Amino acid sequence: MHRYEMPHLFSYSATLAPPEVIGPVPEGLRVNFYITGGELRGPLACGRLRPVGADWVLLSRDGVGHMNVRATAELQDGALVYLQYTGILDLGTNGYEDFIAGRLPPRAALRTSIRMSTAHPEHAQLNRLLCIGVGEADFGSLSVDYDVYAVR
């Protein structure tokens, strides 16, 4: 087996606008969740999520949401960090039909693979990381929260 470590880098929370439902497309149900803000806190990064970016979700008929997220974080020192991640959002076996009918679970687990990019020299190590995000969506408050770990 290969050795690895997964240190905690930061946690973050984000607020979302009400979903923009594009509707059923050939691949599934297309839904966009736009980011309205958020906060990062932790040993590697502290700052805020700018009110830009979104999660462009494709919900397949089996209830699995395929996440496609882009966001910008502004760290306390002013450094801008581009976040890009994909992952899954599991709404259950009836998630597709329930979403179309306007019935969402109160919460859903989120699992993501995250990459970051920055031009700021003091944070250049972020460009080399592959991270794992473990989080939860709260559909009642239109928010998400994550713990982010580097795979080293």
N, C-alpha and C positions, 0 to 999 in steps of 0.2 A: 504494500500500500504506500501511496505517496503521502508525505507529511504536509500538513497545511495548518494554518491558523485563521481564525475569523474574529479579529478584534472589533469591538463596537466603535464606530467612528462618530456617529451622531444619531439623534432622533429628530424627527420633524413631524409637524402637523400642518395640514393645508385645509383651507376652506374652498368650497366649490360653488359655482353658480348652479342654478337649477339645470338639469340636463337638457341639452338640445337633442331631441330625438329626430334623427334623419328618417328613420323608419326601416322597414324590411327591405333589404337589398339582396341580390342573389347569394351573397356569402353569409348572410345572417341579419341581425338587427344592428344598425349603426347608431351609436349614441355618443355624444360629445359632452364631456364634463370640463368646463373652463375653470382654471385656477384663479381665485380672487385674492389670495394672499396666504401667508403661513409663516412659520417660525422654525428655525433649526437650532438645536442645542446639543452640545456634546463635546467630547475631548478633542476632536479634530476640527469641527466647524461650528460656529455660532453665527446667526444672522437671520435673514428673513427670505421667504420666497416672494419674488416679485409677482404682481398680479398680471402675469402673462403666461401663456402656455396652456396646455390642456391634456386630458386623457381622452384619446380618440378610441373608444371601445367598440369592438365588434363582438356582439353576443351571438354565439352559435346556438343552434337549436337544442343542444344538449345542456344548456344553461351555463356554459363556461364563457366568461368574458375574456377576450384577448386584448390586453391593455397595450397601449402605444402612447407613451407619455413624453412630453418635452416641457422643460421648465427652466427658469433662471433663478439662481439663488444669489443674493448679495450678502457677502460675509461682513462681519463687524468692521473690518479694515477697508471696506469698499470694493474688495475683489469680487468680480462677477464669475459665477460658475454655471456652466450649461450642464443640465442634467438630462439624460436620455435613458429611458428604460422601457422594457417590455415585461409582461408578466401575465398572470392569470387572476381572475376574479371569479370565484365559484358561487353562483346564485342557486345552485341545486338543480335537480333533474327537471323541475318545472319552471326554472328561472326565465326561460325565453317567453313562455306563455304568460307567466305572472307579470313580467316587465311590460309586455304589450297591454295587459289588462290594468296596469297602474299599481300592481301589488309588488312592493319590494320588501325584502326582509329588513329588519331593523339594522342588522350589521352583516358584513361579509368579509371573509379573510382575503388578504391580498398577498401575493408572493411575486417578487420582481427581481430582475437582473439589471443592475444600474451601472452606467458609465458616466463619467464626468469629464469636462474639458474646461480649462481656464488658461488665460494668457498671463496671469499674475505669477511672477517668478517665485514668490514665497509659498505658493500653493501648487507648484508644478507636480508634486507627488500625486495629486488627484488624477492627473492625466494617465497614470500608470495602473490605476486600480480597476478591478472588476469587483463590484459590490453586490450583495444580496440584501434586498429589502423585505422585511417581514412586517406586515401591517394589517390594518382593519379599516374598512369603510363604514361610516355611520350615515345611513341614508336619511335618517330623521333630521340630523343637523347639517347635512351636506358637508361632511368633513372626512378627512382620512388622517391616519397617523401611522408612522413607520419607525422601526428601528433599522439602522443601516450598518452592515458589517462588511469589512473588506475580506476578500478571500486571498490569503497570502500563502 
